[in-house]
Amino acid sequence: MLGGLLAVVAVPAVVLYALTTRDGGSGGNEGDGGLATLRQRYAAGRIGEEGFERREGDLRETSGCASGERSDP
């Protein structure tokens, strides 16, 4: 009986933990996840410095608009 109760409590707790931490600790901010991916691609040499800087600016601009901040055109 105690084993069944433990399973009812432990399994959802583990699933919830896994779902909330699967993004690498970015806090659920999509812009941070995109920036992390961009940094990985740059570090791996899949994009150059110019492409990195352009995309980084795009991501920061997009995440700023999503949070209610205004970007200068």
Secondary structure, 3 states (H helix, E strand, C coil): CHHHHHHHHHHHHHHHHHHHHCCCCCCCCHHHHHHHHHHHHHHCCCCCHHHHHHHHHHHHHHHHHHCCCCCCC
